[in-house]
Amino acid sequence: MSRRPRRNHTPAFKAKVALAAVKGDRTIAQLAEQFDVHPNQIMAWKAQLEGGASEVFGSGSVTAAVPAVDVKSLHAKIGELTLENDS
């Protein structure tokens, strides 16, 4: 019995299969045959999709809450340089 070579599926393909599984209009066995993927893999992708769905609708202020640069010190430095140029 020969083994199939390892396949790497794109995130778009995984999302397509997981969404089809969540939709529920076909059984997992039918989806496995249609997409040529093992049923356990479909269930794992479905669980990942359902587990990560809350991140999609989470607040977008998380990244803006922590500035990457200390703005206060930069404004102070700009003020110092402006005073030096005016002199």
Protein Blocks (a to p, Z undefined) as FASTA:
>chain_A
ZZdddddddfklmmmmmmmmmnopacfklmmmmnopafklmmmmmmmmmmmmmmmmmcfk
lmmmpcfbdfklmmmmmmmmmmmmmZZ
